[in-house]
Amino acid sequence: MIRADGEILARYPLPATTGVRLDASTAFIQLIARSPNGGKYATVSNVDQRERRFSARKLAGFPLYVTSSLETSDIVQGWLWYMAGHLIFGIPATLFFVVLILLTMQRTSALFAEAERREMLEASLRQSQKMESVGQLTGGVAHDFNNLLTIIIGNLQMALRRVSDDKVKTWLANAQQGAERASELTRRLLAFSRNQPLNPRSIDANQLVAGMSDLIDRTLGETISVETVRSGGLWQTEADSAELESAILNLAINARDAMPAGGKLTIETGNAELDEHYCETAEGVKPGQYVMISVTDTGSGMPGDVIEKAFEPFFTTKPAGSGTGLGLSQVYGFVKQSGGHIRIYSEVGEGTTVKIYLPRSFAPAKPVPVSPPAEKIPTGSQETVLVVEDDPDVRAYVAETLSNLNYRVKQAADAEAAINILDDASPIDLLLTDVVMPGMNGRVLADRAMQRRPGLKVLYMTGYSRNAIVHQGRLDPGVSLIQKPFSQNVLAKRIRKILTDA
């Protein structure tokens, strides 16, 4: 208890001395000066020299003040103990919620990544299914067109041999050139549909690219510089060398068209390993070791929507009459049929890179066969050939051609009729059969024919194999095939070769 003039009247605990009076500089006197009814203040006590926090209140009707205080250290310690009591339960709960939030964030991130991966896979699957459907359609169309072109080209050749008028010969020759260009288009359709019979062999891609350099230089012209970057220690790959050359040339021509004012084309080879993570983003690609061939240009580039459609047949960004839209689709079909992978990287204004990945081969490289020089058309020696073809016009053309080549010819419109002929005792030296026929196909017919006549030689002709004699992009072992449309010269050489081979 303190009097208004600052004298301490009573205190607990008892002070060491009595008669203590607080002067005007003390916190108490300053408090009552500004707040006569009392209040709160903090100060170091003049009695025990300890920092305390005081609360003072004036007694009504008397010049007396009652004060009470706590040491600051006791207040702090009490607060710490109070907070510690909360923290004992609060810290574990807080840590639990923090861990829960982190786990939730991690799980959410994984879900988003999985959703993105699935979306990419679904898009890739949809694209693959669309390309597969279009491939089946184009393959069927190519088969019918090849039958028609066989008739057209064959009859034009026979007409050319019998016409003496130079003007008529010119007309016929022009028509034949047009039919042969149409034949090239159907060949590209078959390549896209992955029904083009391939002759894969272990090859050195570096050697193949080097051998194509002069051809590419001449094709692209002087305004485009060509650079080849061949990797050291390049693995072997197994592919049809002629089709691979055609694919690289197609990519080079597309690059040329993207650089009308000139530029640079780079062809690069290298070893590549596609892991499971990469293959998850591309439908139908197996993890493993591949030989990579990339073609890069400095042209105009392609936007994303064009890249998505680039491999579709007949899709082109070129003006009307400047392209068929089958170049990239042919490359796509060849790569897929070879068990490989192809991807386009492009930005508008920055150029385009097309990367081809072909499976690694552990077999030694084989030299590319050189075509023999042109020679006289070989003729027969009255051997008997059984021609089986469901298209009557194609059958008539083949039969007449063989007759003109000095062969005896027997004809059958289907497999059942052919078996009836085979059951006769008359000699047959060669079975020339179409592959795709209603009912029994050519492969089944050939198997039954060889059961009846062991050692019978067989030559298949087809414009669309439908996996009857071609599996995983290659001819079955021991199979001889001639592709429609074919010329008289090609047919004569193939038959003569089969008949004379032991």
Summary of the structure (lengths in Angstrom):
residues: 502
radius of gyration: 45.8
end to end distance: 134.5
largest distance: 152.4
contacts: 1495
relative contact order: 0.09
helix: 45%
strand: 22%
